[in-house]
Amino acid sequence: MTGRLIWGALILGALVFALQGGEFSTMDIVRQHRRINELTVGGDSLARIVDSLTRTEKLVRTDTATQVRIAREVFGLVRGDEVLYRFYTDTTKKTKP
């Protein structure tokens, strides 16, 4: 009876060591698979961003409508026959309540 308990404990210990022992345990492998999935998703996200930026770069270099829009919005440029009015509000004056 005690011999069977000892053998059972040894077999159970060997089984636990086989699953969890060694250089990479089962939990380490599960963690590594999760990390691989996270990195894959991150890589896919970065690939979409690069594709979007590549399309935008192509438009900026080749599409005149995009170039005109950027010139107007970012740099405040106007055509020769247009007049640009800018209205500023004075934020330095303090109004009394």
Summary of the structure (lengths in Angstrom):
residues: 97
radius of gyration: 33.7
end to end distance: 92.9
largest distance: 104.8
contacts: 154
relative contact order: 0.04
helix: 68%
strand: 0%
